[in-house]
Amino acid sequence: MMDNPVPIPLWAMVAFYALLLLPAGLIWYFRLGVLRRLAIAVVRMTVQLTLVGVLLIYWFRWDNAWLNVLWVVVMVGFAAVSAVQSSTLRLRYFFVPVFLALLVSGLSVLLFFNVLLLPIREVFSAQYLIIIGGMLLGNALKGIVIGLSDFYQRLQDQQDAYRYYLAAGASRWEALIPFFRNSLQAALNPSIASMATMGVVFLPGMMTGQIIGGATPDTAIRYQLAIMIVIFVCIALSVVLGVSFSLGRSFDGYGNLRAGVFRK
């Protein structure tokens, strides 16, 4: 029989925060220059998660389908901004393509998960739409950052090869396929490596959380297998769509990469 999760008292949370003194001391000793960023990140994480936790309590009580979808759209917007800002690309060129890529891939995979995999009546239930959607977007965000950055950086570094393909009679898409292939591979490799070592090297977070929360191991494993598959599909779709949607904004009428797509 599985027990309910053990609550964490406030004094224990203070002790866990005190553990940060160890990496903070190492950062200071080796003069890594990220101590201020660490402090800001920890404060932001604490405030954001606390506010979201309070909000979700009431949001789960309301559980309005339209509000739940709106929440997911807002999450996609923040994810798109974060993805572009985490790269060297300009927001005004890439926000819309990344937003659309994350929205289409995230919602389609999320609805597939809720409709076919979960025995629930309300596919727009906040408990699943928001929580699972957040997991999908968090992983897709990392994938699309890697994929877009790799694609446009390689293209900038190897413009002579790209122009050679065009001069040899290739269409723009045919000339871009080698760069696109490399970017998709770079985006998918971390997920493939993670899946290959899962269960042997580490136990994933969703499975661990469900077992701690009282779920049986076999149920937790099924959830984890399903979520890893949809995460991988979401990453692949978001990278493909993100690059495809961005081509019309990042190239001029002559097929050349616009000079202003990169931040200085």
N, C-alpha and C positions, 0 to 999 in steps of 0.2 A: 504494500500500500504506500502510495507516494504522499509525502507531507506537503503542506502549504509552504510557500516561501517564508523564510525567516526574516522579519523586519530588521533593518539596519538602524541602530540607534544613532542619535546625533553625535555623541562623543566618538563613536567609531568612524563616522564620516570625517570628523576633524583629524583623527589619527591618519586616515588615508590621505588627506590633503597634506599632512606633515611629511608624508613620503616624498612629496615633490621637492623637498629641500635637498634630497640626494642628487637628482639630476640637475637641479638649479646650482648646487655647489660645483658640480663638474663643469657646467656651462661657464660659470664665473672663473673657475680655476684655469680652464683652457682658453678662456677669452674667445668664446665662439660668437659672441655678439648677438645672441638670440634670447637673452634673459628677459628683456622687455617684451618681446613678442610672445614668449612663453607665458608671462604674467597676464598679458592682455587676453591670450587664447583661453587660459584657465578661467579668468573672470567671465569672459563672454560665454564659454561653455556652461558655466554654473548658472548664470543669469538666464540664458536662453532655455536650457533644459528645465529649470525651475518654472519659468513662465509657461512653457509648453505643457509641462506636467499639470499645472493648475488649470490651464485652458482646456486640456483634453478631458479633464474630469467633467466639466460642464458640456463640452462638445459631444462626449459619448452619451450624455443624458438627452441632448437635443436630437442627435443622430438624424439630421435632415440630409437627404440625398444631394440636394442642390448645394448646400453648404459644404458637404464633404467633397464634392467635385471641385468646388471653388477653392477649397484648401489645397487640393492636389495641384490645381493650376497655379496657385501662388507659389507652392513649393517648386514647381517646374521653373517659374520665373526666377526665383532666387538661385536655383541650381544652374540655370543658363548664365546668369551674371557671374556666378562664382567660377563656372567652367572657363568662360572667356577671360576673366581677370587672372585666372591661374596660368594662363598661357601668355604668349607674347603678341597675341592678336588683338586687333582693335575691336572694342565693344560695338561700335556703330555698324561695322560690317558683319559681325558674327552673332550678335544677340538673337536676331530673328531666326536664322537657320538653326542655331543650337536649341532655341526654345521650341521650335516646331519639331525638331528631331526627338527631343526628350519627351515632348507631349505625346506625339504619335506612338513612339516605341513604348513609353511608360504606360500609357492608358491602355493600349491594345494588349500588351502582355499582362497587365494587372487585371483587366476584365477577363482574359482567358483563365488566369489563375483563380479568380473568384467564382466564375461561372462553372468551370469544368472540374476543378480540383477540390473545391470546398463545398460541403453540403449545407449551404446557407441560402435563405430565401432572399435576403436583401443584399444584392451584389455591391451596392453602394454604401454598405454599413461602414461607419467610421472606424470600427475596431479593425477591419481588414483593409479597407480602401486607403486609409491614411497611414497605417502602420506598415503594411506591406509596400505601399507606394513609396514611402520614405526609404525603405531598404533598397528598392529597385533604383530610385533616383540617385541615392548615395553612391551606389556602385557604378551606375551608368555615367555619372558625372566624372568619376576617375577615368573611365574608359574613353570618354569623348575628349577629355583634356589630352590624354596621351595620343589618341588617334589624330585629332586635328593638329596638334602641335607638331607631331612627326610628319604629317602630310605636307604642311605648308613650309616647315623648315627644310625638309629634303628638297622640296620644289624650288625654294629660294637658292639653296646651295648648289643645285644641279640644273639650273635654268638652261645651260647649254645643251644638256642631254634632252631636255623637254623640247627645246626649239629644233633640235636635230630630228626628233620623231615627227614633228609637224612638217619640217622641210622634206622629209622622206615620204610624205603623203598621208601620214596618219591623221585621223580626226583628233579633236581635242581630247575626247574621252579615251581614245586608244593611246594617246601620248601620256595620259595621266594614270593609266592602269598600273604601271610599275610602282609609282609613288603611293597610289591607293592601296595596293597589295601590301606594301611594307607597313603603312600606317595601321591597317586593320590587324596585321600580325602583331604589331607592337601593342595594340590595345587589348588583344585577346590573350596574349601570352601570360600575364599575371593571373588571370582567372583560370586558365588551363593548369598552371602550376599549382594554384591553390586547390583546385578540385582533385588533382593527382595525389596530394599529400593529406587531404582531409580524412580524419579518422585515424591516421597513423601518426602524423607529426603533431596535429592539433585538433581540438574539438571546436567546431564553429560556434559563433555567438548565439544564433537563434536556437540551435539544439540545446546548448548549455542553459540558456534562459528558460526554455520550456521545461527542462528537467527540474531545474531549481524551482520553477513555478508550480510543479506538481504533476506535469504530464509524464506518461510512461515513456521509457526510452524508445520503444518502437514507433509511437506516435511522433515523438520529437525527431526521429531519424527521417520519417517520411516527409515531414514538413521541411526539414533541412535539405533533403534531396530535391524536393520540388522547387524550393526557393532558389537553390543554386542553379538549377536548369533555367528558370525564368530570368534570373539575373544575367546569366551568360547570353541568353537570347536578347535581352534588353540592351546589353552592352553592344553586341554585334549590330543590332538594328540602329541604335542611336549613332554609332560611328558611321555606318553606311549612309544614313539619312543626313547626318550632320555635314559630312563632306559633300554629298550630292546637293543639298539645299544651299550650301555656301558658294558653290561654283559660280552661280549667276551674279553674285555680289562681289566676288573677289577677283574676277577677270574682266578685262575691258573687251570691247567689241572685236579686237584683233587677236584674242586668245592669250594675251599677256597678263601676267600677274600684276595686279595694281600695286603701285609703290606704297600706298598708305595702309595696307592690310596689317602691317606690323607696327607695334608701338615702339617708339624710340626710347 
